Amino acid sequence: MINVLYFAWVRERIGLPREEIETNAQTVRELIAELSAREERYAAAFEDLESLRVAVDQELVDFDASLSGVREVAFFPPMTGG
């Protein structure tokens, strides 16, 4: 099981702050494809990967990062200074 967390507008589009899922995805990109195929709200949240960041076990990674042994994946918009 992987704990998937959603922040900011990603959470708003999906309608959930977090969920626990079982997946056969090997990479973050495959997980996104699985989630996007679930429902339109997921597809809308993941339609523009350029405006999305991902962390695996609280470490920033790219979308080709492995999910082997991962406990948590978090999706959020890019951070801005201020």
VMD Tcl script that builds the backbone (N, CA, C; Angstrom):
set m [mol new atoms 246]
animate dup $m
set s [atomselect $m all]
$s set {name element resname resid chain x y z} {
  {N N MET 1 A 0.838 -1.185 0.000}
  {CA C MET 1 A 0.000 0.000 0.000}
  {C C MET 1 A 0.883 1.249 0.000}
  {N N ILE 2 A 0.454 2.225 -0.767}
  {CA C ILE 2 A 1.153 3.513 -0.816}
  {C C ILE 2 A 0.179 4.590 -0.360}
  {N N ASN 3 A 0.650 5.455 0.504}
  {CA C ASN 3 A -0.124 6.610 0.944}
  {C C ASN 3 A 0.097 7.712 -0.087}
  {N N VAL 4 A -0.967 8.180 -0.734}
  {CA C VAL 4 A -0.852 9.239 -1.737}
  {C C VAL 4 A -1.475 10.506 -1.163}
  {N N LEU 5 A -0.689 11.577 -1.157}
  {CA C LEU 5 A -1.133 12.857 -0.605}
  {C C LEU 5 A -1.303 13.870 -1.725}
  {N N TYR 6 A -2.334 14.707 -1.599}
  {CA C TYR 6 A -2.614 15.740 -2.595}
  {C C TYR 6 A -2.667 17.092 -1.886}
  {N N PHE 7 A -2.001 18.094 -2.462}
  {CA C PHE 7 A -1.953 19.419 -1.850}
  {C C PHE 7 A -2.453 20.500 -2.807}
  {N N ALA 8 A -2.947 21.594 -2.220}
  {CA C ALA 8 A -3.369 22.797 -2.948}
  {C C ALA 8 A -4.409 22.463 -4.013}
  {N N TRP 9 A -4.233 22.971 -5.237}
  {CA C TRP 9 A -5.254 22.763 -6.272}
  {C C TRP 9 A -5.365 21.306 -6.705}
  {N N VAL 10 A -4.336 20.509 -6.480}
  {CA C VAL 10 A -4.424 19.080 -6.803}
  {C C VAL 10 A -5.488 18.439 -5.905}
  {N N ARG 11 A -5.434 18.762 -4.616}
  {CA C ARG 11 A -6.421 18.267 -3.660}
  {C C ARG 11 A -7.829 18.756 -4.030}
  {N N GLU 12 A -7.934 20.019 -4.431}
  {CA C GLU 12 A -9.239 20.578 -4.796}
  {C C GLU 12 A -9.840 19.855 -6.005}
  {N N ARG 13 A -9.030 19.560 -7.002}
  {CA C ARG 13 A -9.546 18.885 -8.209}
  {C C ARG 13 A -9.949 17.444 -7.923}
  {N N ILE 14 A -9.154 16.760 -7.113}
  {CA C ILE 14 A -9.442 15.356 -6.822}
  {C C ILE 14 A -10.519 15.230 -5.741}
  {N N GLY 15 A -10.536 16.185 -4.810}
  {CA C GLY 15 A -11.546 16.154 -3.756}
  {C C GLY 15 A -11.140 15.354 -2.530}
  {N N LEU 16 A -9.871 14.986 -2.461}
  {CA C LEU 16 A -9.361 14.222 -1.316}
  {C C LEU 16 A -8.008 14.785 -0.887}
  {N N PRO 17 A -7.727 14.819 0.412}
  {CA C PRO 17 A -6.391 15.230 0.851}
  {C C PRO 17 A -5.379 14.078 0.771}
  {N N ARG 18 A -5.883 12.836 0.892}
  {CA C ARG 18 A -5.002 11.660 0.875}
  {C C ARG 18 A -5.824 10.413 0.632}
  {N N GLU 19 A -5.142 9.372 0.181}
  {CA C GLU 19 A -5.769 8.059 0.072}
  {C C GLU 19 A -4.686 6.998 0.082}
  {N N GLU 20 A -5.059 5.806 0.496}
  {CA C GLU 20 A -4.145 4.685 0.488}
  {C C GLU 20 A -4.517 3.815 -0.698}
  {N N ILE 21 A -3.543 3.524 -1.536}
  {CA C ILE 21 A -3.857 2.739 -2.725}
  {C C ILE 21 A -2.903 1.568 -2.886}
  {N N GLU 22 A -3.404 0.547 -3.559}
  {CA C GLU 22 A -2.566 -0.562 -4.006}
  {C C GLU 22 A -2.300 -0.320 -5.466}
  {N N THR 23 A -1.070 -0.487 -5.872}
  {CA C THR 23 A -0.725 -0.216 -7.263}
  {C C THR 23 A 0.328 -1.195 -7.747}
  {N N ASN 24 A 0.314 -1.422 -9.036}
  {CA C ASN 24 A 1.370 -2.213 -9.679}
  {C C ASN 24 A 2.352 -1.301 -10.401}
  {N N ALA 25 A 2.150 0.009 -10.277}
  {CA C ALA 25 A 3.018 0.981 -10.951}
  {C C ALA 25 A 4.458 0.841 -10.451}
  {N N GLN 26 A 5.388 0.925 -11.384}
  {CA C GLN 26 A 6.807 0.834 -11.052}
  {C C GLN 26 A 7.449 2.209 -10.864}
  {N N THR 27 A 6.821 3.237 -11.476}
  {CA C THR 27 A 7.357 4.599 -11.407}
  {C C THR 27 A 6.230 5.570 -11.065}
  {N N VAL 28 A 6.603 6.772 -10.711}
  {CA C VAL 28 A 5.615 7.820 -10.448}
  {C C VAL 28 A 4.771 8.063 -11.695}
  {N N ARG 29 A 5.401 8.099 -12.855}
  {CA C ARG 29 A 4.674 8.330 -14.112}
  {C C ARG 29 A 3.601 7.250 -14.335}
  {N N GLU 30 A 3.928 6.002 -14.040}
  {CA C GLU 30 A 2.948 4.918 -14.176}
  {C C GLU 30 A 1.815 5.076 -13.161}
  {N N LEU 31 A 2.139 5.526 -11.955}
  {CA C LEU 31 A 1.116 5.787 -10.939}
  {C C LEU 31 A 0.165 6.879 -11.409}
  {N N ILE 32 A 0.709 7.934 -11.991}
  {CA C ILE 32 A -0.119 9.024 -12.518}
  {C C ILE 32 A -1.044 8.496 -13.612}
  {N N ALA 33 A -0.534 7.644 -14.477}
  {CA C ALA 33 A -1.359 7.070 -15.549}
  {C C ALA 33 A -2.493 6.230 -14.954}
  {N N GLU 34 A -2.186 5.442 -13.931}
  {CA C GLU 34 A -3.201 4.629 -13.257}
  {C C GLU 34 A -4.280 5.507 -12.630}
  {N N LEU 35 A -3.847 6.529 -11.908}
  {CA C LEU 35 A -4.797 7.424 -11.251}
  {C C LEU 35 A -5.642 8.177 -12.279}
  {N N SER 36 A -5.006 8.668 -13.330}
  {CA C SER 36 A -5.721 9.426 -14.365}
  {C C SER 36 A -6.797 8.586 -15.046}
  {N N ALA 37 A -6.567 7.283 -15.144}
  {CA C ALA 37 A -7.533 6.395 -15.793}
  {C C ALA 37 A -8.739 6.101 -14.900}
  {N N ARG 38 A -8.632 6.395 -13.610}
  {CA C ARG 38 A -9.716 6.116 -12.664}
  {C C ARG 38 A -10.983 6.904 -12.958}
  {N N GLU 39 A -10.834 8.225 -12.985}
  {CA C GLU 39 A -11.985 9.125 -13.119}
  {C C GLU 39 A -11.523 10.436 -13.730}
  {N N GLU 40 A -12.477 11.211 -14.210}
  {CA C GLU 40 A -12.182 12.506 -14.829}
  {C C GLU 40 A -11.488 13.461 -13.861}
  {N N ARG 41 A -11.869 13.439 -12.598}
  {CA C ARG 41 A -11.248 14.372 -11.630}
  {C C ARG 41 A -9.742 14.116 -11.484}
  {N N TYR 42 A -9.335 12.864 -11.551}
  {CA C TYR 42 A -7.906 12.550 -11.497}
  {C C TYR 42 A -7.235 12.995 -12.799}
  {N N ALA 43 A -7.884 12.712 -13.910}
  {CA C ALA 43 A -7.339 13.107 -15.211}
  {C C ALA 43 A -7.136 14.623 -15.252}
  {N N ALA 44 A -8.089 15.374 -14.706}
  {CA C ALA 44 A -7.976 16.839 -14.686}
  {C C ALA 44 A -6.813 17.293 -13.806}
  {N N ALA 45 A -6.617 16.629 -12.687}
  {CA C ALA 45 A -5.537 17.013 -11.771}
  {C C ALA 45 A -4.161 16.744 -12.371}
  {N N PHE 46 A -4.056 15.703 -13.187}
  {CA C PHE 46 A -2.754 15.299 -13.723}
  {C C PHE 46 A -2.561 15.639 -15.195}
  {N N GLU 47 A -3.435 16.475 -15.777}
  {CA C GLU 47 A -3.346 16.750 -17.210}
  {C C GLU 47 A -2.112 17.555 -17.607}
  {N N ASP 48 A -1.583 18.370 -16.716}
  {CA C ASP 48 A -0.421 19.201 -17.047}
  {C C ASP 48 A 0.712 18.939 -16.059}
  {N N LEU 49 A 1.566 17.992 -16.392}
  {CA C LEU 49 A 2.651 17.616 -15.475}
  {C C LEU 49 A 3.672 18.733 -15.285}
  {N N GLU 50 A 3.716 19.682 -16.217}
  {CA C GLU 50 A 4.637 20.819 -16.082}
  {C C GLU 50 A 4.294 21.666 -14.857}
  {N N SER 51 A 3.027 21.631 -14.438}
  {CA C SER 51 A 2.605 22.452 -13.301}
  {C C SER 51 A 2.453 21.602 -12.039}
  {N N LEU 52 A 3.183 20.500 -11.983}
  {CA C LEU 52 A 3.068 19.573 -10.866}
  {C C LEU 52 A 4.444 19.159 -10.375}
  {N N ARG 53 A 4.568 19.000 -9.093}
  {CA C ARG 53 A 5.791 18.471 -8.487}
  {C C ARG 53 A 5.416 17.229 -7.700}
  {N N VAL 54 A 6.400 16.368 -7.464}
  {CA C VAL 54 A 6.134 15.133 -6.728}
  {C C VAL 54 A 7.268 14.872 -5.746}
  {N N ALA 55 A 6.893 14.343 -4.582}
  {CA C ALA 55 A 7.862 13.918 -3.581}
  {C C ALA 55 A 7.563 12.463 -3.236}
  {N N VAL 56 A 8.612 11.681 -3.117}
  {CA C VAL 56 A 8.499 10.281 -2.732}
  {C C VAL 56 A 9.187 10.141 -1.381}
  {N N ASP 57 A 8.441 9.670 -0.394}
  {CA C ASP 57 A 8.949 9.579 0.976}
  {C C ASP 57 A 9.633 10.882 1.395}
  {N N GLN 58 A 8.969 11.984 1.085}
  {CA C GLN 58 A 9.339 13.357 1.451}
  {C C GLN 58 A 10.618 13.864 0.787}
  {N N GLU 59 A 10.955 13.288 -0.370}
  {CA C GLU 59 A 12.091 13.763 -1.155}
  {C C GLU 59 A 11.620 14.119 -2.553}
  {N N LEU 60 A 11.951 15.324 -3.026}
  {CA C LEU 60 A 11.565 15.730 -4.377}
  {C C LEU 60 A 12.214 14.809 -5.404}
  {N N VAL 61 A 11.411 14.337 -6.354}
  {CA C VAL 61 A 11.915 13.435 -7.391}
  {C C VAL 61 A 11.282 13.820 -8.722}
  {N N ASP 62 A 11.738 13.182 -9.802}
  {CA C ASP 62 A 11.079 13.408 -11.087}
  {C C ASP 62 A 10.064 12.290 -11.324}
  {N N PHE 63 A 9.322 12.399 -12.404}
  {CA C PHE 63 A 8.215 11.481 -12.651}
  {C C PHE 63 A 8.656 10.072 -13.027}
  {N N ASP 64 A 9.937 9.890 -13.327}
  {CA C ASP 64 A 10.440 8.557 -13.653}
  {C C ASP 64 A 11.038 7.848 -12.439}
  {N N ALA 65 A 10.883 8.442 -11.253}
  {CA C ALA 65 A 11.412 7.845 -10.028}
  {C C ALA 65 A 10.713 6.515 -9.737}
  {N N SER 66 A 11.477 5.584 -9.211}
  {CA C SER 66 A 10.963 4.260 -8.866}
  {C C SER 66 A 10.060 4.329 -7.631}
  {N N LEU 67 A 9.073 3.455 -7.604}
  {CA C LEU 67 A 8.184 3.347 -6.439}
  {C C LEU 67 A 8.525 2.133 -5.580}
  {N N SER 68 A 9.614 1.473 -5.891}
  {CA C SER 68 A 10.013 0.287 -5.144}
  {C C SER 68 A 10.263 0.630 -3.675}
  {N N GLY 69 A 9.530 -0.009 -2.778}
  {CA C GLY 69 A 9.704 0.206 -1.347}
  {C C GLY 69 A 9.166 1.526 -0.816}
  {N N VAL 70 A 8.480 2.277 -1.651}
  {CA C VAL 70 A 7.988 3.607 -1.262}
  {C C VAL 70 A 6.744 3.482 -0.385}
  {N N ARG 71 A 6.664 4.332 0.638}
  {CA C ARG 71 A 5.502 4.365 1.519}
  {C C ARG 71 A 4.578 5.536 1.226}
  {N N GLU 72 A 5.157 6.647 0.704}
  {CA C GLU 72 A 4.355 7.857 0.512}
  {C C GLU 72 A 4.742 8.586 -0.762}
  {N N VAL 73 A 3.714 9.040 -1.500}
  {CA C VAL 73 A 3.899 9.873 -2.684}
  {C C VAL 73 A 3.023 11.099 -2.496}
  {N N ALA 74 A 3.607 12.290 -2.686}
  {CA C ALA 74 A 2.856 13.530 -2.527}
  {C C ALA 74 A 2.911 14.335 -3.823}
  {N N PHE 75 A 1.749 14.861 -4.232}
  {CA C PHE 75 A 1.639 15.695 -5.426}
  {C C PHE 75 A 1.247 17.099 -5.018}
  {N N PHE 76 A 1.919 18.104 -5.597}
  {CA C PHE 76 A 1.653 19.495 -5.235}
  {C C PHE 76 A 2.144 20.416 -6.339}
  {N N PRO 77 A 1.638 21.654 -6.356}
  {CA C PRO 77 A 2.123 22.623 -7.344}
  {C C PRO 77 A 3.525 23.096 -6.962}
  {N N PRO 78 A 4.249 23.692 -7.920}
  {CA C PRO 78 A 5.580 24.221 -7.606}
  {C C PRO 78 A 5.498 25.265 -6.505}
  {N N MET 79 A 6.515 25.309 -5.688}
  {CA C MET 79 A 6.582 26.305 -4.623}
  {C C MET 79 A 7.053 27.637 -5.212}
  {N N THR 80 A 6.540 28.707 -4.665}
  {CA C THR 80 A 7.002 30.034 -5.096}
  {C C THR 80 A 7.559 30.765 -3.898}
  {N N GLY 81 A 8.501 31.638 -4.158}
  {CA C GLY 81 A 9.099 32.414 -3.079}
  {C C GLY 81 A 8.153 33.510 -2.616}
  {N N GLY 82 A 8.481 34.135 -1.519}
  {CA C GLY 82 A 7.609 35.199 -1.102}
  {C C GLY 82 A 7.815 35.556 0.254}
}
mol reanalyze $m
mol bondsrecalc $m
mol representation Tube
mol addrep $m
